């Protein structure tokens, strides 16, 4: 029967081919086209033909368009070995919608790659066209209401009614060149189509024809091919239902009729396909089925994709906690939850988080996918709707927390987290207590207790009702006191040790009691607290704060305390303190606590078993400033012609000083009457306790301005200014006569003497040789009157009464006076004459007497009275100077105390007669250097008649 049916089918095909004008016989059998099918949705032509010759190895296929059969595509298709009655299929995708024109297909075969058969007749698929029964009234456009592939190139066509012509075509409001498909059909070619937005409005193209109708448009949608689902996984919460989830990939842009679909298949079960959502699917568990093989298929008008997954349901159990409850405490919370379902025989592993949040709103925004910050793992056994409990420890008081729970049937797996649940821990109040002790009497003390409350967290406002103070001394009865709305109180205690406890009382929450011990008063003979303390001066840190460091004490068992006044040494003292734990011997105090220019005292206490004892005191400034007070000068100001002495008062240890006083600065300005500016110079006193300075090297009768200021390490402060004039120097008459003679008429004097003595030159020469002659080899210095003598005389001035402000006068020797005016001699001059006679002094300066000076009287011959080794003895002039007595006054206030003046070159001078000394007393301003007594040469018969030496004077002594 089957053989008969096949024979009939071949006869029908053969007759159909011959009726259609099929190919004629040739060297290779001609293929027989059995079917040409069009898939308009995919714009595809599918050709089927019958194999009637096994020797055929290649087929050539051509596609023609329109009624003229214009070939638009040609291809060769290889054929594998098939039986002679097989049907082959070939498909072709058209870029032009199949409705726009007629498309025809023909085929021929090749045997052994040669000897082609004849072509078959064209097989035609007709496009959209009018018929006698159906006449078009409007232009038809293709494609329309179709899903086109993103990035593709599409031909859009317009098919007008008979007698109507297309004049323009546009896509998305852009006109394109027209392409002639037939004598009536026109098309445009659009490249690289862009995806349609998710709004669903699609893209439009228009056709304008000779009817000028404006409603000739249609819409299409552009999308992408389906993507294979990723990360496909399945799990169950209670072994009753299974949930599968996946990552859908690129978000879909089409909805409603054109949206993509997801379908789940259980491939190893007879269950029907299950329609799914975009990224998940829920299905009931198959009774008795433990191993599942599932696949998810994604479809749209452009194609489909499939993803497969297999799993064991007992390995994918993730129970979801329900009915989660929290019971908070101060620093912990108890969490409980329930797991629904029959989980008997399974191990349950749960995790609980406690994430700190700022508010309830933040807790609501918490994402279950966020990584947990605090975990608590609970291991239990499954059952039927079991309840589980866990305690979260080490939480912060008075703080908002959000807790979440997740469970699984395997230890290394993590289930779905519950939504965050907010709870707040209870507040905790702690007190930091310090004290200040004042001795009232031998057996009574006043203790001022101060404390600060520290409330942990800020989730809620805590109101302290009152503070309870308890104290007991020497193990006696406890005394109770309530303090409201204050953070300090005073109690009176005795000399013994006292234990004090202070606790805050609040309505809800907890408060920890604070304890402090007052040490006993030390007995006589023992070191009192602070008697061995160390006082240190220190500077602030670079950031304006303080960094304190001290040595560790062995008897300190409970830490250290540093106290200071917030206002520095100002009054009143707002006491502040900082606790330092045991084992740590330093503390850094930030700059916000302190102000520049204020002195702070830091008392460092060590906590022992008997209480806190003072160890050290540190004093310093966070930032030193310049002094804010100027020194006060003491008047009258002591001055001379070359020096000025300044004395002043200043409280360098005043705690209100804005910095440590390091010394004083004196700036000296020379006042010029001509307006010429002189460079000032500075004098510094490095010792802050030294408040006197003598400025030397000044000019006489000259005005000077002195600026005095105190110094810190930052610089000088306000100045005290004073202007004084140095005393004037009074020159002697003798010096003036000598200056005039030496400077005005030296040449005339020499010339006159030479003229007068020229007639007596020989006689004068003999007399001089007899008197002053000396053996050869003697080196006697000749008096030289040159410019140095004038310079020396300018430096000598007379001693006046007002010059002796406070001097030391020494009475060296008093005898028969030579003259009413006795010259003053520098104390370093050799004492030639001596006497023990003293005279009273009317001066206000102290008087010192000396009686140990060598004598040159005849009863005590001088070592200078000896003969020259060659028998020469100098002769003395006729005038005799009785040197039986010599009085020397030393005015020590005239010697330099500061800077050393320029050295003065000393010149010799001679004293020939005491009667010639008629000038005022001589005052020495510089150190006088004389030859030693062994260098003096005295003439015979006159031990003190002539003295050659060196002196600095402004008077010439003959």
Buried (B, 14 or more C-beta within 10 A) or exposed (E): EEEEEEEEEBEEBEEEBEEEEBBEEBEBBBBBBBEBEBEBEBBBBBBBBBBBEBEBBBBBBBBBBBEEBEEBBEEEEEBEEEEEEBEBEBEBEBEBBBBBBBBBBBBBBBBEEEEBBBBBBBBBBEBBBEEEEEEBEBBBBBBBEBBBBBEEEBBBBBBBBEEBEBBBBBBEEEEBEBBEBBEBBBBBBBEEBEBBEEEBEBBEBBBBBEBEEEEBBBBBBBBBBBBBBEEBEBBBBBBEEBBBBBEBBEEBBBEEEBEBEBBBBBEEEEBEEBEBEBBBBEBEBBEEEEEBEBBBBBBBBBEBBBBEBEBEBBEBBBBBBEEBBBEBBBBBBEBBBBBBBBBEEBBBBBBBBBBBBEEEEBBEEBEEEEEBEBEBEBEBEBBEEBEBEBEBEEBBBBBBBBBBBBBBBBEEBEBBBBEBBBBBBBBBBBBBBBBBBEEEEEEEBEBBBBBEBEBBBEBBEBEBEBBBBBBBBEEEEEEEEEBEEEBBBEBEBBBBBBBBBBBBEBEEBBBEEBBBBBBBBBEEEEEEBBEEBEEBEBBBBEEBBBBBEBEEBEEBEBBBBBBBBBBBBBEEBEBBBBEBEEEEBEBEBEBEBBBBBBBBBBBBBBBBEEBBBBBBBBBBBBBBBBBEBBBEBEEEEBBBBBBBBBBBEBEBEEEEBBBBBBBBBBBBBBEEEEEEEEEEEEBEBEEBEEBEBBBBBBEBEBBBBBBBBBBBEBEBBEBBEBEBEBBEBBBBEBBEEBBEBBEEEEEEEEEEEEEEEEEEEEEEEEEEEEEEEBEEEEEEEEEEBEEEBBEBBEBBBBBEEEBBBEBBBBBBBBBEEBEEEBBBBBBEBBBBBBBEEBEEBEBEBEBEEBEEBEBBBEEEEBEBBEEEEEEEBBBBEEEEBBBBBBBBBBBEBBBBEEEEBEEBEBBBBEBBBBEBBBBBBBBBBBBBBBBEBEEBBBBEEBBBBBBBBBBBBBBBBE
